[in-house]
């Protein structure tokens, strides 16, 4: 699954257009490397998003098979690393 689709599917960001803009702006990193929108992710990848107030780190636990998942199941797909 593409990084922009994954970010919106697991409710890290609200909309896919926002996720695409973030990737194009260069604030999304996969395993320490700057991500491109077409980059596919795999289970175990570390995602870093650099916000203005600081960076947030996530680990990919699962790849969703549907377009979106319920917010209550977010913990099954992504883990926030502190």
N, CA and C atoms as a LAMMPS dump frame, in Angstrom:
ITEM: TIMESTEP
0
ITEM: NUMBER OF ATOMS
246
ITEM: BOX BOUNDS ff ff ff
-5.0000000000000000e+02 5.0000000000000000e+02
-5.0000000000000000e+02 5.0000000000000000e+02
-5.0000000000000000e+02 5.0000000000000000e+02
ITEM: ATOMS id mol type element x y z
1 1 1 N 0.849 -1.179 0
2 1 2 C 0 0 0
3 1 3 C 0.893 1.24 0
4 2 1 N 0.478 2.233 -0.767
5 2 2 C 1.234 3.484 -0.847
6 2 3 C 1.183 4.228 0.485
7 3 1 N 2.224 4.997 0.768
8 3 2 C 2.331 5.706 2.042
9 3 3 C 1.185 6.693 2.235
10 4 1 N 0.788 7.421 1.186
11 4 2 C -0.287 8.397 1.348
12 4 3 C -1.623 7.705 1.632
13 5 1 N -1.871 6.573 0.983
14 5 2 C -3.1 5.816 1.256
15 5 3 C -3.088 5.254 2.67
16 6 1 N -1.94 4.753 3.111
17 6 2 C -1.839 4.162 4.439
18 6 3 C -2.083 5.203 5.527
19 7 1 N -1.491 6.392 5.371
20 7 2 C -1.665 7.449 6.377
21 7 3 C -3.134 7.803 6.57
22 8 1 N -3.897 7.869 5.483
23 8 2 C -5.317 8.201 5.614
24 8 3 C -6.14 6.986 6.028
25 9 1 N -5.779 5.793 5.58
26 9 2 C -6.56 4.592 5.9
27 9 3 C -6.522 4.255 7.381
28 10 1 N -5.377 4.473 8.034
29 10 2 C -5.256 4.136 9.456
30 10 3 C -5.496 5.341 10.359
31 11 1 N -6.038 6.404 9.789
32 11 2 C -6.458 7.593 10.544
33 11 3 C -5.31 8.346 11.213
34 12 1 N -4.128 8.356 10.59
35 12 2 C -3.044 9.203 11.075
36 12 3 C -3.32 10.643 10.639
37 13 1 N -3.807 10.809 9.411
38 13 2 C -4.27 12.111 8.922
39 13 3 C -5.71 11.951 8.456
40 14 1 N -6.437 13.064 8.37
41 14 2 C -7.873 12.993 8.079
42 14 3 C -8.199 12.637 6.637
43 15 1 N -7.445 13.212 5.685
44 15 2 C -7.764 12.989 4.274
45 15 3 C -6.511 12.609 3.498
46 16 1 N -6.73 11.864 2.416
47 16 2 C -5.606 11.43 1.593
48 16 3 C -4.92 12.613 0.913
49 17 1 N -5.677 13.65 0.561
50 17 2 C -5.052 14.819 -0.072
51 17 3 C -4.07 15.478 0.89
52 18 1 N -4.41 15.506 2.165
53 18 2 C -3.487 16.066 3.167
54 18 3 C -2.241 15.191 3.241
55 19 1 N -2.427 13.869 3.247
56 19 2 C -1.285 12.952 3.289
57 19 3 C -0.395 13.149 2.07
58 20 1 N -0.986 13.287 0.895
59 20 2 C -0.204 13.504 -0.331
60 20 3 C 0.575 14.812 -0.26
61 21 1 N -0.064 15.863 0.234
62 21 2 C 0.621 17.152 0.371
63 21 3 C 1.791 17.06 1.35
64 22 1 N 1.599 16.32 2.439
65 22 2 C 2.67 16.158 3.422
66 22 3 C 3.864 15.428 2.809
67 23 1 N 3.585 14.395 2.023
68 23 2 C 4.664 13.647 1.375
69 23 3 C 5.383 14.538 0.367
70 24 1 N 4.625 15.296 -0.431
71 24 2 C 5.229 16.191 -1.426
72 24 3 C 6.062 17.284 -0.766
73 25 1 N 5.645 17.726 0.428
74 25 2 C 6.37 18.776 1.145
75 25 3 C 7.659 18.258 1.78
76 26 1 N 7.819 16.951 1.842
77 26 2 C 9.058 16.39 2.373
78 26 3 C 9.095 16.256 3.878
79 27 1 N 7.942 16.149 4.533
80 27 2 C 7.921 16.017 5.991
81 27 3 C 7.661 14.588 6.446
82 28 1 N 7.501 13.654 5.499
83 28 2 C 7.248 12.254 5.832
84 28 3 C 8.488 11.435 5.48
85 29 1 N 8.924 10.619 6.439
86 29 2 C 10.099 9.776 6.252
87 29 3 C 9.73 8.319 6.529
88 30 1 N 10.272 7.41 5.732
89 30 2 C 10.093 5.973 5.942
90 30 3 C 11.468 5.395 6.244
91 31 1 N 11.618 4.843 7.429
92 31 2 C 12.891 4.26 7.868
93 31 3 C 14.047 5.253 7.716
94 32 1 N 13.794 6.527 8.015
95 32 2 C 14.831 7.545 7.973
96 32 3 C 15.073 8.181 6.619
97 33 1 N 14.411 7.688 5.58
98 33 2 C 14.583 8.25 4.238
99 33 3 C 13.346 9.029 3.835
100 34 1 N 13.544 10.156 3.155
101 34 2 C 12.419 10.972 2.715
102 34 3 C 11.521 10.156 1.788
103 35 1 N 10.217 10.175 2.063
104 35 2 C 9.267 9.341 1.323
105 35 3 C 8.776 10.035 0.066
106 36 1 N 8.446 9.221 -0.939
107 36 2 C 7.742 9.677 -2.127
108 36 3 C 6.339 9.096 -2.052
109 37 1 N 5.366 9.747 -2.672
110 37 2 C 3.967 9.309 -2.589
111 37 3 C 3.778 7.896 -3.133
112 38 1 N 4.584 7.493 -4.071
113 38 2 C 4.432 6.172 -4.675
114 38 3 C 5.11 5.07 -3.87
115 39 1 N 5.826 5.43 -2.813
116 39 2 C 6.565 4.45 -2.015
117 39 3 C 5.613 3.523 -1.285
118 40 1 N 5.812 2.221 -1.462
119 40 2 C 5.01 1.227 -0.753
120 40 3 C 5.606 0.979 0.62
121 41 1 N 4.738 0.716 1.582
122 41 2 C 5.197 0.429 2.934
123 41 3 C 5.024 -1.052 3.217
124 42 1 N 5.741 -1.51 4.225
125 42 2 C 5.667 -2.911 4.631
126 42 3 C 5.519 -2.968 6.148
127 43 1 N 5.09 -4.106 6.64
128 43 2 C 4.956 -4.286 8.079
129 43 3 C 6.333 -4.144 8.722
130 44 1 N 6.392 -3.372 9.799
131 44 2 C 7.655 -3.135 10.497
132 44 3 C 8.337 -1.842 10.121
133 45 1 N 7.875 -1.161 9.073
134 45 2 C 8.466 0.12 8.682
135 45 3 C 8.228 1.165 9.758
136 46 1 N 9.201 2.066 9.901
137 46 2 C 9.084 3.182 10.845
138 46 3 C 8.772 4.442 10.043
139 47 1 N 7.655 5.089 10.379
140 47 2 C 7.213 6.304 9.692
141 47 3 C 7.447 7.488 10.626
142 48 1 N 8.064 8.541 10.122
143 48 2 C 8.269 9.768 10.889
144 48 3 C 7.604 10.915 10.146
145 49 1 N 6.806 11.691 10.872
146 49 2 C 6.179 12.877 10.304
147 49 3 C 6.669 14.065 11.116
148 50 1 N 7.274 15.03 10.431
149 50 2 C 7.815 16.206 11.104
150 50 3 C 6.803 17.341 11.053
151 51 1 N 6.117 17.544 12.169
152 51 2 C 5.193 18.658 12.313
153 51 3 C 5.97 19.877 12.79
154 52 1 N 5.334 21.054 12.761
155 52 2 C 5.996 22.27 13.223
156 52 3 C 6.338 22.2 14.714
157 53 1 N 5.507 21.511 15.489
158 53 2 C 5.727 21.432 16.934
159 53 3 C 6.564 20.224 17.335
160 54 1 N 7.091 19.489 16.378
161 54 2 C 7.923 18.33 16.683
162 54 3 C 7.541 17.141 15.824
163 55 1 N 8.38 16.123 15.874
164 55 2 C 8.166 14.941 15.043
165 55 3 C 7.353 13.887 15.792
166 56 1 N 6.578 13.118 15.022
167 56 2 C 5.859 11.967 15.563
168 56 3 C 6.336 10.738 14.81
169 57 1 N 6.552 9.671 15.554
170 57 2 C 7.053 8.425 14.973
171 57 3 C 6.002 7.339 15.109
172 58 1 N 5.865 6.54 14.068
173 58 2 C 4.897 5.459 14.035
174 58 3 C 5.565 4.199 13.516
175 59 1 N 5.024 3.055 13.911
176 59 2 C 5.464 1.769 13.378
177 59 3 C 4.275 1.095 12.714
178 60 1 N 4.493 0.537 11.527
179 60 2 C 3.443 -0.155 10.781
180 60 3 C 3.282 -1.553 11.37
181 61 1 N 2.084 -1.864 11.885
182 61 2 C 1.807 -3.187 12.445
183 61 3 C 1.075 -4.077 11.453
184 62 1 N 0.166 -3.498 10.677
185 62 2 C -0.594 -4.231 9.673
186 62 3 C -0.88 -3.317 8.493
187 63 1 N -1.178 -3.912 7.362
188 63 2 C -1.604 -3.175 6.175
189 63 3 C -3.116 -3.402 6.035
190 64 1 N -3.927 -2.348 6.061
191 64 2 C -5.375 -2.542 5.928
192 64 3 C -5.76 -3.042 4.535
193 65 1 N -6.8 -3.858 4.486
194 65 2 C -7.279 -4.376 3.205
195 65 3 C -8.427 -3.543 2.657
196 66 1 N -8.989 -2.653 3.489
197 66 2 C -10.079 -1.791 3.056
198 66 3 C -9.58 -0.357 2.938
199 67 1 N -10.439 0.497 2.375
200 67 2 C -10.062 1.9 2.165
201 67 3 C -9.807 2.624 3.48
202 68 1 N -10.649 2.374 4.467
203 68 2 C -10.464 2.969 5.795
204 68 3 C -10.781 1.916 6.851
205 69 1 N -10.288 2.181 8.055
206 69 2 C -10.588 1.299 9.176
207 69 3 C -11.307 2.115 10.24
208 70 1 N -12.067 1.466 11.12
209 70 2 C -12.692 2.21 12.224
210 70 3 C -11.615 2.783 13.147
211 71 1 N -11.872 3.971 13.692
212 71 2 C -10.897 4.599 14.58
213 71 3 C -10.612 3.736 15.801
214 72 1 N -11.584 2.934 16.208
215 72 2 C -11.392 2.069 17.379
216 72 3 C -10.36 0.967 17.118
217 73 1 N -10.081 0.657 15.853
218 73 2 C -9.124 -0.405 15.516
219 73 3 C -7.767 0.143 15.08
220 74 1 N -7.545 1.432 15.262
221 74 2 C -6.29 2.06 14.83
222 74 3 C -5.075 1.399 15.486
223 75 1 N -5.204 0.998 16.766
224 75 2 C -4.068 0.406 17.49
225 75 3 C -3.62 -0.926 16.901
226 76 1 N -4.462 -1.588 16.129
227 76 2 C -4.084 -2.85 15.509
228 76 3 C -3.213 -2.637 14.272
229 77 1 N -3.243 -1.44 13.706
230 77 2 C -2.551 -1.162 12.444
231 77 3 C -1.319 -0.279 12.611
232 78 1 N -1.318 0.566 13.632
233 78 2 C -0.222 1.516 13.804
234 78 3 C 0.082 1.677 15.294
235 79 1 N 1.383 1.815 15.598
236 79 2 C 1.791 2.05 16.974
237 79 3 C 2.606 3.335 16.997
238 80 1 N 2.217 4.255 17.878
239 80 2 C 2.968 5.499 18.006
240 80 3 C 4.168 5.25 18.91
241 81 1 N 5.344 5.59 18.414
242 81 2 C 6.584 5.399 19.158
243 81 3 C 6.94 6.721 19.809
244 82 1 N 7.186 6.696 21.085
245 82 2 C 7.509 7.94 21.799
246 82 3 C 8.985 8.185 21.873
